[in-house]
């Protein structure tokens, strides 16, 4: 008896089945009720073992040449692998995984037209090689009601023609089809599935049907779209990126009309939020990174279908459980989710539109508004999984999602994992990215869980983007930046199935990865510590112990601080594998949890950060880690110091929206479904920063409630406008300093020009030789003093030079940083406690 969904045999190409079975048995493939394909024992070639490393130890069974002509039709039936002993008795039976043989037989599909296309005459194509029949269901001319589904006179069904070489089914329509809703009726051996178009460009609210649109239609473009002027491109190693959630941006902004809060349209207004974005751009911010804005499953797209929490949150105690209980009651149907739940990869999300039927035009208007504010736009893409198997699997069962050894869908990413190692899933990734770049003028892509993609897939994306030109495509594809999460885990870990797009593997490609090395060293510990009070360079390990036993003995703390200091120095230098630290060790020889700390070939391949949407915000991490008695002014200084390790580092700098203003999520470490309340982004400092909004939601935070409760109840930990303003001002100054000199964008020259001086514990002194690069300054020296005492930093090379505090800091709103001093006789730099000071040496002294 075969369990439902079980498939332990793998048909890897037209000639070979791999199965963990005794090769002495008699083996066959039973294809439907009548076809039988005979198999004989063989061996896997070296090429097959390389292509399918997780099957390298399996028995190879070869298709009998006499039955080779049956293969194409057999794949349109249910396929079972059978093993019989010498007496003919059935001893083993299982389903068969088909992606390999489909990629082999239908290789031509890799370049066949797919999805909707045409200008006057529409054409639709769907890859469904295992289908017995595919038809187009076209729904009648519709009106667009305010509530409920679109209505029309019913549907018409149109046959589609199969190309036997590619497995692609196509239909040619009429001009009257444009704007109509459609689905595909895919008839398989198991029945008929009605499905949306995986290449669709528009959908009805909540994604029930695709809609046939031409993205070149003037009706889908905001005014001036075809003449959109973009801010100047910057190379990836100069990018400064601000991670922002569309709803967070305006949901709590009283300067935005209530009906436009949380929408794409809010970016086109003159509001507190847009004024802040323009100010950040003027100071040096280059990109806004938007959390998922493709069509996702977890927010009802019609506002009338949503239910918001009905609580007076502000009236509740700051350490109460009632806020998170109230949020939980409506979490499934409220307006908030991070959106890492893909439905349709190449359609804008409808819940962010004022009208989901206008999503395309409103999305484009948002991009135009951000470009007009001086910011390029990065899109967070999630091609590694889908919300469910319901969109892709009914078209080609068992193909688009990665299957485990027994045929179950892998879900190590949280949800059904896709399989971009399969040709047509990999192609869908590339084609989708290119559409976003060409049709929506997206300037960068951040890949979620990129390590679950093959490196080859990301390189294919890079090549496709590099081929886009302004003359032909309206965009300069080479200016588009690419980065993502290069984590190594799950069923693909350590190259189990293919060479992954992980941190180390992407060295030399120009594709960036987030580096957790500097993050952990600055914050302290890891995001997964049972005790969140483990301290780091930026959270008190240098001279401000919090008393937690998790920090170890004084000797252990000194050793950990030294290790963290090396990780931060390496991060400041771009996390290069071949950068040589003062110890004489290369980056690749520094340990990070058993792995080489340095892995990048060039600085642009690292994305440096200290907080992001995942895990606690920086303010919340410091709330856990700094001694509770730490004055707010000192908390601000440590926040700015921590952010400085990002903004003054080589490589792309990445900042979570609101960290520049002490943003808190009330200690919530996973706010993906925590509603607007815990995710507040407050542009009005009189409303606070979000701290003290109640105990964070139980599911991901309950184990930390004993630590969180006393902190949330402490009114001294809620910053006022003075503290928020001081942090924002310090952040702006760091942006201006980063943009002021090529010292912070050295590229390949970092190895020769950037050095570190010997320093006291808790101090890092970074010197950059800018002679010949910077017309004003021959060097830039940055001193990070994370200790609670003033530090004198010897820099003999600066003795006798005309050195001064950076012009931005010389007039800083922070009176403490203005106390930083230079002694020309000895070259000593004096830096106050918990301060980052930047000194410049004039090219022509005097």
Residue, then its C-alpha position, 0 to 999 in steps of 0.5 A: x500500500x502506497x501512502x498518499x503523496x509518497x514518492x521515493x523513486x526519482x526519475x532524473x532524466x529520460x533514461x534513469x530512475x534513482x531509487x533506494x531499492x535492491x538492484x537484484x529485483x525486477x523493476x518497472x514503472x507502471x504508468x496509468x492502468x496500461x503502460x509499463x516501462x521496463x527498468x534494468x540495473x545500471x550506474x549513475x554517471x559522474x555527471x548525474x551524481x554531480x547534478x543529484x548529489x543527494x541521490x548519489x548512493x541510490x540504485x540506478x535503474x535504466x529505462x529499457x530502450x524498447x520502451x523509450x518511446x512511451x516516456x512522454x505519454x507515460x508522464x501524463x499518467x500516474x507513475x509508480x515504481x514497482x519492484x518484484x522478486x524472482x517469483x514475481x511477487x510485489x515487494x516494493x512500490x512507491x510514487x515517482x518524483x518527476x522534475x528531472x525527467x521533465x526538465x530533460x524531455x522539455x528542455x525547450x520550454x526554458x526559452x518558450x513564451x509564457x504568460x500573457x503577451x501581445x499588444x493588440x492581440x492577446x496570447x496566453x501560454x502555460x507550461x503544463x507538460x503532464x496535463x492531458x488537456x488545458x483550457x482557458x476559462x475567460x470570465x465575462x466583461x465585469x464591473x468593479x463593485x465596491x464589495x464582494x467579487x466581480x460579477x459578469x455574465x459567466x465564463x467561456x471556455x477556450x481550448x488551448x493547443x499543446x506544443x509537444x516539444x516544450x509542453x507549453x499550451x497556448x491560446x490566441x485571443x481577441x482584443x476584447x479579451x483585454x481587461x477580462x478575468x481568466x483562469x486555466x482549467x488543467x486536466x490531469x490524470x487525477x482530475x481538473x484543477x482551475x488555477x490562476x496564471x503563475x505568470x499573471x500580471x494582475x489578479x482580482x482581489x485576494x487573487x482568486x482569478x488572473x486578469x489579462x492586462x498589458x502593462x504598457x497600457x496608458x491606463x495602468x501608468x501614473x502621469x509621467x511614468x514613461x519619463x520618470x527620472x531616477x536618482x543617480x545610481x550608486x555602486x553597491x558598495x556605496x549604497x545606504x539602504x533603509x528597510x521599510x514596511x509599506x503599512x508601517x510608513x504611514x499607518x500611524x502618521x496623523x498627517x496622512x488622511x485616514x483613508x490613505x494610511x498604510x497605502x502606496x498612495x501615502x508616499x505621494x503626499x506631503x506628510x511627516x513621513x515623506x518629509x522625513x524620507x526627503x531629509x534622509x535622502x538629502x543627508x545621503x540615504x540612497x535606497x528604500x528597501x520595501x518589505x514584500x509588496x508582491x501579491x501575498x496571502x495573509x491580508x484581505x485585500x478589500x478594506x471591508x473584509x478586514x477587522x482591526x483590533x478594538x482596544x484602547x491600547x494606549x490606556x493599558x499598562x506598559x507591561x500588560x498582556x492585554x495588548x498582545x491578546x487584543x492583537x491576536x484576536x484579529x491578527x488573521x484578518x487585520x491589515x498587517x502582515x510582513x507579507x512573506x507569504x507569496x501568492x502571485x510573484x509578479x503582481x503587486x499586493x492589493x491590500x496596500x492599494x486604495x482600490x485593489x483593482x488599481x494596484x498596478x497604477x498605485x504601485x508605480x506611483x509609489x515608485x515614482x514618488x520615492x524616486x522623486x524624493x531622491x531615493x531608489x527602490x529595492x524590492x524584498x522578494x520571496x521566491x524560496x517558498x510560497x504561502x501554500x502549494x495551491x497556486x503552482x502545484x495543481x499545474x505541474x504536481x510535484x514540480x515547483x516545490x522541493x520534495x524530500x526523500x519520501x515525496x513530502x514537500x520540504x518546509x524548512x523555510x517555514x512554508x512550502x519550499x520552492x525548487x529553483x534548481x528545477x529549470x522552470x521554477x528557476x526561470x520563473x524567478x528570473x522572468x519575474x525579477x526582469x518584469x519588476x525591473x522593466x515594468x515597475x522600474x525597481x532598482x534593487x532586489x533583496x532575496x529572502x533566504x537566498x541560500x535556498x536558491x542555487x548560486x546558478x539561479x542568482x547568477x542567471x538573475x544577474x545576467x538577465x538584469x545586466x542585459x537590460x538597457x535604457x534604450x531597449x528596456x527603459x532601465x539600466x539593468x547594470x545599476x540594479x543592486x542584488x543582495x539577500x540572506x545567504x544563510x545555510x540550513x535546511x535540506x539544501x545545507x552544505x551543498x546537499x542538492x546544489x551549490x547554494x547562494x550562500x555567503x561564502x559561495x557568492x564571493x566574487x559574484x558582486x551579489x551581496x549577503x547580509x553579514x551577521x558577524x558585525x551584527x552579533x559583535x555589536x549587539x552581543x550574543x546571538x538572536x537566539x540566546x535564552x538569556x537576551x542580556x548577553x552583551x556586545x561592543x555596543x551594548x555595554x560589554x566594554x565597561x558597563x556590565x549588566x550582571x547577567x551570568x550569561x556574560x561569564x566571568x570578567x576574563x571571559x568577557x575580556x576575551x569575548x570583547x577582543x573577539x567581537x572587536x576583531x569581527x567589527x574591524x573585519x566588518x568595517x573593512x567589508x568583511x573580506x576573506x583576504x583582509x589582514x587584521x592587525x593580528x596578522x590573521x586574514x578575515x578567513x582565519x577569524x572564527x565566527x561560530x566555527x565558520x570563517x568570519x571573512x568571506x567576501x571578495x569585495x566590499x559590495x558583497x557584504x550588507x552590514x547591519x545591526x538590526x532589521x525587521x527580524x529579531x528585536x530592534x536595536x533599541x530593544x536589544x540595548x534595553x535588554x543588554x545595557x544595565x537597566x539604570x543606564x541613563x537615556x542620554x547614554x542609551x542614545x549614545x550607544x544607539x548612535x555608536x552601534x549605527x555608526x559601525x554600519x554607516x562608516x563601514x565599507x560595503x552596503x549599509x543597511x538600516x531598519x526604518x526607525x532605528x534612527x529615532x530609537x524605534x521600539x517594538x515593545x521588545x517583540x522579536x518577531x512582529x510579522x503578525x503583531x499588528x500595527x500596534x507593536x509595529x508602530x513607526x512614529x514620526x511624531x516624537x511626542x508619541x514616544x518610540x513604541x516602547x512600553x506598548x505591552x508584553x510582546x506576543x506570547x508565541x515568540x516572546x513568552x520565554x523572555x517575558x520575565x526579562x521584558x516585564x520589569x523593563x517595560x514597566x520602567x518609565x525611565x526607558x521611554x525616550x522623550x523628544x529630546x532623546x529621539x531628536x538627538x538620535x535622529x540628528x546623530x544618525x543624519x550626521x553619520x549619513x552626511x559623513x559617509x557621503x562626504x568622502x570616498x573614505x567609506x566607499x573604497x571598493x577594492x582599495x580597502x586592502x591598502x588604504x584602511x588600517x587599524x591602530x592599537x587601542x584600549x579595550x572597547x575602542x576601535x581606531x580606523x584610519x583611511x588613507x585618502x590621498x589621491x582620492x579625496x580632494x579635501x582630505x589626505x586621511x580620515x580617522x574614526x574612533x569608536x569609543x564604546x567605554x563609559x570613560x574618555x579615551x586618548x587614542x595614540x595616532x603617531x602618524x598624525x603628529x604634526x598634521x593639520x587634523x580636525x574634527x570632521x566639519x559635520x561633527x565640528x558643528x554637531x548638535x551633540x555637544x559631547x562629540x564637539x569635545x573630541x580633540x587632537x594634539x598635533x604634537x603627539x598625534x593623540x586623539x581624545x574622544x569622550x565616552x560612548x562617542x564616535x568621532x571622525x577626524x580629517x587631515x587636510x591635503x594641504x596642511x595649514 
